Amino acid sequence: MKNSYFNDSRPAMVCLALLGICTASYAASPATAPVDLSYLRARHLWIDGDLISAQKVYDQRGEHVLVLSRKAGPSSTAPGSKRIERIALHAAYYSQRSSAWKEDWAVRDFVDCPGLDAAADFFTSELSVTDINNDGTAEVTIPYKLFCGGGVDSYTVKVILREGPLKLAIRGESEVRLPGQAPFGGGHQLDRPLLTQPYKLYREHLENVWRTVSIDTRK
């Protein structure tokens, strides 16, 4: 298994006519709008594998595009295999500069599990775009899971927040709940800055997401 939860690839008036949104002041949640594959291709934005979701993000710094993709195939150790044993997740955030789109940051992670069960997915329902510190710059929170093994095991869970060069995360494992049995798993670790007072609101936000995505109830 080539993965560990301690390892990952490291205006006062806003009027958006296109979305039909006008607000008198900047809101805690920047404006967003979904886009499709044709939109991304027209702007030459790279998709690594299958498109999971994409959306425009508008904040006081301008227009951005968030793209989530997933690529599945054989293990790198057995490229001729027909089994799905390697799955890569890719989240990229682009900004428009001088009529061109440039990647601001990316989150990449994967599992490679020759001979074992492999799984990797974003928790798209818990993906969020916020402005927790009210500085006009959108933060993006990307939660996802990774699994490489067999049987009833916990999966790796990561909840990562990006705001430009800032990266904060909670990493750990899911808490598995089986009927008639005591839960197991659920251990996790916060990045050190999250334990300090200046990052208190970020910590509360990430912990709320963690509590939602880390519970794995099975029948």
Order of alpha helices (4+ residues) and beta strands (2+ residues): beta-beta-beta-alpha-beta-beta-beta-beta-beta-beta-beta-beta-beta-beta-beta-beta-alpha-beta
